[in-house]
């Protein structure tokens, strides 16, 4: 095995774990861990108990560490790294080298910029939400100015296309003609299918069966790209004799390349399981395949690389803010699942200490319910999908099932840089329940004329008919978590605060879910 730290050790034992340790849980990709630890054998994963002195602490007064993100080993403080099998090490090293080389390649940058402008539709507007701002004014007329960074206006309807286009171009430079990707809400899947059609690349997209059901519109959008549906049963050997996993509902696109969407039925049949299947595929086909990972998660260099491909969001925001009010934003707000849209907005402003960075996670049915995806709020340090970060896990280090009404936030981990910024105290992270998010969904859809939208069928129908024309923006349920947090944040902000919220995707894909949840 290989990884990014020196002097790794991992001793095999059959003893039980001590009570309430910090756990490193490596699911799906076994690796030795760079700590003095004890490994407990389980049927499907490896767990390691980490002693409190085994990892360096983040010194909050060391400003230099903020600027070097990540370090030469791919670490953000103690987070990040490469916890992967030896099979993937060459591909990751090759990918990192190509990324750094292309960063200075004028022709590559010119081609990428041209596609982002003419195909994706950048730059996206920084829109002053006048009526939403009016809603949050206090009785004395004071309140914040709320701006929306309109990533929902990108081609395919979300920020995901920024990273998908860039990685597809990078894959072509590497000579890789087969692409794999994971998707939860379907936006990354649609973006990846789109760029593979655009560049004539073969592609397999893994999506949890549960997510395919609640994001059926995005699956249908992939079909509109030219897909034909066929039902296949594929047994997958899991390393345990007699253990099989069923994958079905394969959609094939034959027009520009062979693109398949594979429904993953294992585990919770959501984003975590889709990512696991994508990584298994990559291990098997690493010589011919490039993995377009959709978030700032996974092994180095993915957290850094995906962040840089989305950094255009923050760069445009700085430029547009200067044009609109002659300064920087005071507060940045974004939803956080894996964390790509938030990091794309935050990265440009991390060194601006007078700019607040606020990430909003999914609290699901509530933080005390055990049914949530608030990784940074309730998680513990561990390793999942090749990187160390905060994870949702039980006392034995087993990954627990996350829950969110939003498929894009339904993930038990988070990007390592978010974990780093949390521990450093540079970014703030809060959580919003499903019910609060649905209220946020309708608040911006209905222009927030009412302080809240009740769950009454009559009121929802009436509000939809009367108010949907006023603001005219339907946000994704992921974005709705960030919108819902404004209810708690705005009353605390000084008058005239310039707040930018990243509208990471449009909500067409979520209308069916919202109606079903609200029994409308």
Secondary structure, DSSP 8 states (H G I E B T S, - for coil): -B-SSSS-EEEEE-----TT-EEEEEESS----EEEEEEEE-SSEEEEEE-TTSS----TT-THHHHSSS-TTSEETTEE---B-HHHHHHHHHHHHHHHHHHT-HHHHHHHHHHIIIII--S--EEE-HHHHHHT--TTS---EEEEEEGGGSTTSBTHHHHHHHHHHHHHHHT--EEEEEESSSHHHHHHHHHHHHHT-EEEEEEEHHHHHHTHHHHHHHHHTTEEEE---EEEE-SSTT-EEEEEEEEEE-SSS-EEEEEE-STTSSHHHHHHHHHHHHHHTTTTEEE---SS-SSTTHHHHHHHHHTHHHHHHHHHHHHHHSS--SEEEEE-SS-HHHHHHHGGGTT-TTSEEEEEEEEET-TTTT--B-HHHH-EEEEETTEEEEE-B-TTS-B-----SSGGG--S---HHHHHHHHHTSEEEEEEEHHHHHHHHHHHHTTT-SS---S-HHHHHHHHHHHHHHH---B-HHHHHHHHHHHHHGGGS-TT-EEEEEE-BBSGGGHHHHHHHTT-
